[in-house]
Amino acid sequence: MPQFLASTAKGLVDPLEIELQKLGFSGLKKISAGVFFDANWEGVYKANLQSRLASRILKPVLDFPAYNGDDLYNNLRKHDFTKYIDVKQTIKIEATIKDCAIVDQRFTAMKVKDAIVDQFRDKFGVRPDVDTQNPHLRIFIKGVKNHFHVMVDTSGDSLFMRGYRKETGEAPMKENLAAGLLMLADWDGQSPIVDPMCGSGTILIEAAMMALNIAPGSHRRHFGFMDLQGFDEEAWDRVVEEAANQEKEDLEFGFFGYDIDRKVLQMAKDNARRAGVDHVIQFKSESIATVAPPVEKGTIVTNPPYGARLGDEDNLRDVYRDLGFTLKHRFKGWDAWILSGNKDLILDMHLKATRKHFVYNGPLECRFLKYSMH
């Protein structure tokens, strides 16, 4: 059975492995960028539809050493890329290079493109065009210390793009990171989540989709595998039907989001409605200084602002002090998980973390910290 790679953000590889195991995949093998797994193409459809943590599902096709353009070109010719798309369709090459004799990513992408389109020209007399926006076939090549890995994408747009989020506030969190934080927090999926600084609502929406068993890809209209030759529409329909049959209509508990910014709160409500989870989330405009527990017991998961811009940090110190005070004095008996991109600001809470995970929010290394309010 062929092997595929589910890529993800740094810090989410362990929970991704657990997720793939729960989805029924075997042959799991972790690397720093994701998890390999065994699957047929119907399994690939399922992974794209149901994985909450993966960024992409990729099909590895070549591994080889290369020190110059000829090495790249000749090795690429060893795999038949004409089996993936029709000559009238389009391609895009994405290259990343680290510690290689070939230092130019654009040169690498050009050589890969030349090798692939020459295959088409040799076989059909014409070559496919390049489309950098909406290609039918994406090829990823990664070079590390002169060793190159070539993979065919099956996802199209990155899987964190669920389709429900049309508007966001400043510095929005990717959807798969939000889902990953909930898994790192060991949330049971059967109890309330409170986000006292919810922004456009991503953490709560992902939690609600998890609790209702709504497949994260169910709002997307398109995946990359749909453009590949041999796409099995009947198999895809089976995967979609299986996911739909697992959905719940309602829950015996709810989710609660607070934010002082009414405009961003309206975005959160609109996003929740598009995701089909607005009936289980309550949003309210309120300052972190006055938020009180909406239910007797639950878990707090939140992503407060980090102060990335110059001068923001001083303005946020009071916010973190208020957050610390609110947790300590109003949420006794609760566990709070806070994503921190600023180790100085987090000290202003005057609380001691009991657990810590390192994750990346985009390019920024963050700490995901647990505080037990006992």
N, C-alpha and C positions, 0 to 999 in steps of 0.2 A: 504494500500500500504506500502511495507517495507521501512524502512529508511536507508540511507547510510550516510557516513561521507566523505566529501572532506577535506582532511588535507592540511595545507599549512604552510609557514614560518610565524614566528611572525611578525606582522605589516601588513600582507596582508589579514587578515580575513575580514575586511570591504569591500575592493574591490572584494574579492572572493564572498561574499554574493551578491553583485550587479551583478557580472558576471553570477552566477547561476540563478538569477532572469531573466536576459536577455535571458538565454538559455531555459527558460520556466519551470524551476523547482519550486515546491511549498513546503510548510511545512518547510521553512528555519528557522534554529535555530543556532545562533553563539555560539561557545565556544572558549577558548583561542587557541586551536590547529587547528581550522577549522570551517566548517559549515555543519550541518546536513541538509539533503534534502530528500524529498519523491521521489521515482522512481521505475518503473519496471526495468527488466533487460535490455530492449532496451534503457531505459534512462541512465542506468549505462554505456552502450557502448558509448552513446553520450557524457556523462560527461568525460569519459576517452579520447575520441577523441578531444573534443572541448574546454575543460577547459584549459586556458592559465596559471592559477594561482595555481591550485591544485598540490600538491606533489603526492598524492595517492587518490584513491577512495576506501573506506573500507566499509565492511558490518559488523556492530556490531552484535554479536551473544550472548554474555553473559556479565552480570555484577553481581559481588558477593563480599562479604567480605571474606578474607582469612588471617590466621595467621600462617599457617604452610603448609608443603608439602601435608599432607592428605587433608586439606581444598581445596587446588588447584586441586588435582587429582580428588576428588569426585565431585566438581562443574563442572569441564571440562567434566565429563562423562554425564552430563545432556543434552548436545547438541550433535546431530548426525553429526559428521564430515565425516562420510563415504559417505554422499550424494554429496560431492564436487568433489572427485577424485576417480579414479580406484585404486585398491590395488597395481597395478604395477607402479603407478606414485609416485612422491617423494614429501616430505614436508620440510619446514624450519620454525623454531620458532624464532621470534625476541622478546625479553623481555626488558622492561625498568622498573626500580624500584625506587621509591622515598618515603622516610619516611615510610617504612613498616617494620613489624616484620621480614619478609623474606627479607634479605638484598642482597642475591646473585642472580644476573641476570641469571647466568648459571644454578644454581639449579632450578630457576623458569622455564626456558626454557626446562630443562630436564623433570620436572614434567608434563608440558603441553604436551611434546612429548610422554611421557609414557601413559598418559591418552588417547591421540588420537590414537596411534598405537595399544593400547590394544583394542580399539573399533573395529578396523579392524580385529585383530586376533580373537576376540570373534565371529565376524560375518562371516569371510571368512577363518579363520584358518591360514592366513598369514598376514604379516604387511608391510606397505610401508616403503621404505628407506628414509633416510634423505639426502638432497642435499643442501649444503650451498651456492652453486654458482647459479644454474639455477633450482630451485624447481618448481614443477607444482602448489603447494599450499603453500602460505605464511600465517602464523598465527601470528598476532601481539597481545601481551598481555602487558598491561600497568598497573602497580600497584602504586597507590598514597594513602598514609595513610591507608594502609590495605584494600583498595577497588580496585578490579581488573576489567579491561575492556578487553574483548577478541574480536578481529575483524579479519575477513577474508579479505585478500587483493584481489582486482580485477584488479590491474594495472600491476603487474610484476615489471619491472624496474621502478624507480621513473619517474613520468610524466615530470619532467624537462628535461629528456633525450630525446630530440626531434628526434635525429637521424641525424641531419645535421652537428653537430659540431664534427669533427674528431680530430682537433688540436686546442689548445688554447695557449695563452700567460700565464704569471705568474698570479696566483690568479684569475682565471676566475670566472665570475659571473654566477650563475645558470640561465637558461633560464626563469624559471617562476618568478624569482625575477626581471629580466629585464622587463618582461611584466607587473609585478605588479607596478614597478616604473612609467611606462608610464601611467598606470591607475591612480596612486596617483597624477601624474602631471596634471590630467584633460586634457590630450591631446585629441583632437577631432577626431583623426584618419584620418583627411582630410587636413593636412598641413605638411610642411617639419619639419624633425627632424635633428639637427646637433649634432654630437658627436665629439668634438675636440680632444679627447683622447680615440679613439674607441677600441684599443686593437684588439681582435679577432672578433669584430663586433657584439657581442650578442645583445646589445640594439637596434642597427639599424635593424638587421635581424628580431628581434621580432616585431619592429614597422612596418616593411614592410609586414610581414605576417599578422599583424592585419589589415593594410590598404587594403591588397589584399584579406582579408577574407579567408586566407589559414588556415585550421584547424591545431593547433599545433601538433597534433598526426598523421598527414597525412603522415609523412616520416618514422614512426615506422612500423616495420614489425610484431611486436608481443605485445600483452597485456595479462596480467594474466588471464583475464576472458575466453580467448580462450582455456585454459587448463582445465577449470572446466566442470563437467558433466552438460549437458543441454545447452551448448553453442549453440545459435541460429544463424546460419550463415546467414540465410535470413534476420533476423533483423539487423545484423551487416552490411550487404550489403546495406540495406536501409539507415542506419545512415551514411555510407561512401558516398553514392550517394547524399544524402541531403546536406552534407558538400561540396562536389565537385561542386554542382550546385550553391553554394553561392560564389564561388571564382571569383575574377576579374582577367582579363588578364593584365591590365596596369593601371597606375595612371596618373593624370594630374600634379602631383608634385613629388618630389623625396626626397631622404635621402642622407646625406653627412657625411663621416667619415674621420678623419685625425689622423695620428699617425706618430711619428718620426722614429719608428722601422719598416723598410721595410719588415723584415721577418714576424713579427706578422701581418702586413698589408696584406701580401700574404695569411696568414691563414684566415683572415677576408674575402677576396675575394673568397677563396675556400669554406668557410662555406656558404656564400651568394649564391654561385652557386648551392651547394647541396640543399639549402633550396628553390631554385627556385625563388629567389628575386634579383638576381644580376643585373637585367635590370633596377631596380628602385633605386639602391644605387651606389653612386660614392665614391670611396676611393682614398685618396691622401696622399702621404708622406709629412708631414709638421710639423714643430715645433709649439707648443702652442703659442709661442711668436709672430708668424707671421700669424696665421690663421685669415682670414677675412670672413665676411658673404658671402656665395655662392649665396644666394637669398635675396630678400628685407626683408622678414619677416618669422619667424619660431620659433621653440622652441629648446633650447639646453638641452640635457639630457646626463650626463656623469658621469663616475665612475673613478676619478683619483686615482693613487696609494696612499696607506696609509702609507707606510714606516713601515711595520710590523717587519722587521728585524732590529737588532741593528745597528745603524749608518746610516740607510736609511733616517731617518727623516731630518737630516741636509742637505743631498743631494737634498731633495725634496722641501726645502723652496723656492728656486728660481723658481721651477716649479709652485708652487701655487701663487707666486707673479706675474709670467708671465700670469697665468690663470686669475687672478683678473684684471690685466692691460688690457688684451685682451678683456675681457667681458665689462669693463667699457668704453673703448675708441673706440672699433670697433663694438660692438653689441648693440648700443643704441636702445631702443624700444623693445628689445627682453626679454623674460623670460628665465632664466637659472635654471635648477634643477641639483644639484650636490649631489652625494652620498658621505658622509664623514664618514670615519672610524677613523679619527684622528682629534679631536677638536682643537688641537694646530696648526696643519698645516692649517686648514681652516681659522684661524685668519690671516694668512699671505696674504690672498686675499684682506684684508681691504675692505670688502663689508659687508653689513648688510642684513641678511636673512629676508624675509617677511613671510615665512611659514616654518613649520617644521613637518616632520613625523619621527617616530622611526621605523626602520625595522632591520631585522637581515640578514647579508650576511654570511651564514654559522653560525658559533658560535659567530661571532662578531656583537655586537650591533652598528648600524650606524644611522646617521641622514641623512635624505633626505631633502635637503634645497632648498628653492626657492629664487632666487635673481631676482628682477625686475630692468632692466637696463633703468630706466626712467630719 
